[in-house]
Amino acid sequence: MLDEGIELTFVDGCSGLIPFGDLPEVAEGGGLKELELLLITVRGDQSEIPWDFARHYCDPTYRPRIEAQARQARASLGGRIRERREAAGLTQADLSSRAGIGRVTLTRIENGERSPRTETLTAIARTLGVEVEDLILPPSRRNP
C-alpha cells in the first residue's frame, strides 16, 4: 500500500495501483484501517472492492475483453432463444405473450442487446418447453 493508493499484484504477475481518489469510501472516511480487498475505514465502515474492479487497474485490456465476452454471450443466448422460438413455430408476439414478457424485451434479448433477468429467462424456457440450461449453454457444453 502506497501513500497515493493501493498497489495490487495478481498471481499472473499483472500489477497496478488503485488511486485512493477512486475509492470514495477511503477518501470520505479519512484513511484505511486494514486491507483485504475489503476496506475498513477509520470510522469502522466496510466496503468490499470487487476483484474485477481491482483487476482493471492492473490490466488495461481486462475491461474491453470482458465487455466483448459479455456481448458475445448475449448474442449467443439471443440466437439460441430465437432458434428455439422459430423451431416451435412461434412469433415474437406469441412467445412474449405466453411467457408474460414484453415483445420489445424479447426482441432486445434475441438481438443480444439485453441480458434477461433470471425470471424472464425461466419464463421463456418454460414457454418453449426446454430447460434454462438448453438456452444458456451451447450444444457442445450441455450434459447428454
C-alpha positions in Angstrom: 0.0 0.0 0.0 1.4 3.4 -1.0 0.5 6.9 0.1 -1.3 7.6 -3.1 -3.2 4.3 -3.5 -3.3 0.5 -3.1 -0.8 -1.4 -5.0 -2.0 -4.8 -6.3 -0.3 -7.8 -7.9 -2.3 -10.7 -9.2 -0.9 -14.3 -9.3 -0.3 -14.0 -13.0 2.1 -11.1 -12.4 -0.3 -8.4 -13.6 0.0 -5.4 -11.2 -1.3 -1.9 -10.9 -2.4 0.9 -8.5 -5.9 1.8 -7.4 -5.7 5.6 -6.5 -7.3 6.5 -3.2 -9.3 9.2 -5.1 -11.1 6.4 -6.9 -12.3 4.9 -3.6 -14.8 7.3 -2.1 -15.1 5.1 1.0 -11.5 5.8 1.8 -11.5 9.5 0.8 -14.6 10.2 2.9 -13.5 8.1 5.8 -10.1 9.6 6.2 -8.0 6.5 5.6 -7.7 2.8 5.8 -7.5 0.6 8.9 -7.0 -2.7 7.2 -6.9 -4.1 3.6 -8.1 -7.5 2.2 -9.9 -6.1 -0.8 -12.4 -5.4 2.0 -11.8 -1.8 3.0 -12.5 -0.8 6.6 -12.4 2.9 7.2 -11.3 4.6 10.4 -15.0 5.1 11.1 -15.5 1.4 11.0 -17.4 1.3 7.7 -16.7 -1.7 5.5 -16.7 -1.7 1.7 -15.6 -4.6 -0.5 -13.6 -4.0 -3.6 -14.8 -6.4 -6.3 -11.9 -8.3 -7.8 -12.9 -7.2 -11.4 -12.8 -3.5 -10.3 -9.3 -4.1 -8.9 -8.2 -6.1 -12.0 -9.0 -3.3 -14.4 -6.4 -1.1 -12.7 -3.8 -3.7 -13.3 -4.7 -4.8 -16.8 -5.9 -2.2 -19.3 -7.1 -4.9 -21.7 -9.3 -6.5 -19.0 -12.4 -4.4 -19.3 -12.6 -4.4 -23.1 -12.1 -8.2 -23.1 -14.8 -8.8 -20.6 -17.2 -6.5 -22.3 -16.6 -8.3 -25.6 -17.2 -11.6 -24.0 -20.4 -10.3 -22.4 -21.6 -9.0 -25.9 -20.8 -12.4 -27.4 -22.6 -14.3 -24.7 -25.7 -12.1 -25.0 -25.7 -12.6 -28.8 -25.3 -16.4 -28.4 -28.1 -16.6 -25.9 -30.4 -14.5 -28.0 -29.6 -16.6 -31.1 -30.5 -19.8 -29.2 -33.7 -18.3 -28.0 -34.6 -17.2 -31.5 -33.8 -20.7 -32.9 -36.0 -22.4 -30.3 -38.8 -19.9 -30.8 -38.7 -20.4 -34.6 -38.5 -24.2 -34.3 -41.6 -24.1 -32.1 -43.4 -22.1 -34.8 -43.9 -19.0 -32.6 -43.6 -15.4 -33.4 -42.0 -12.9 -31.0 -45.5 -11.7 -30.2 -46.6 -15.3 -29.4 -43.7 -16.2 -27.2 -43.6 -12.9 -25.3 -47.4 -13.1 -24.7 -47.2 -16.7 -23.4 -44.1 -16.0 -21.3 -45.6 -12.8 -19.8 -42.9 -10.5 -21.0 -42.9 -7.5 -23.4 -42.3 -8.1 -27.1 -39.7 -5.3 -27.2 -37.9 -7.0 -24.3 -37.8 -10.3 -26.2 -36.6 -8.5 -29.3 -33.7 -7.0 -27.4 -32.8 -10.3 -25.8 -32.9 -12.1 -29.2 -30.7 -9.3 -30.8 -28.2 -9.6 -27.9 -28.9 -6.0 -26.8 -30.1 -7.0 -23.4 -29.4 -9.8 -20.8 -32.6 -11.3 -19.5 -33.3 -11.4 -15.7 -33.5 -14.9 -14.2 -37.3 -14.8 -14.1 -37.5 -13.7 -17.7 -35.2 -16.5 -18.9 -37.1 -19.1 -16.8 -40.4 -17.9 -18.3 -39.0 -18.1 -21.8 -37.6 -21.6 -21.3 -40.8 -22.9 -19.7 -42.9 -21.5 -22.6 -40.5 -23.1 -25.1 -40.7 -26.4 -23.2 -36.9 -26.5 -22.6 -34.6 -26.3 -19.6 -32.9 -22.9 -18.9 -29.6 -24.8 -19.4 -30.6 -25.5 -23.0 -30.8 -21.8 -23.7 -27.7 -20.8 -21.8 -25.2 -23.4 -22.9 -24.1 -24.1 -26.4 -25.0 -27.7 -27.5 -21.3 -28.7 -27.2 -21.3 -27.9 -23.5 -24.6 -29.4 -22.4 -24.9 -32.7 -20.5 -26.2 -35.6 -22.6 
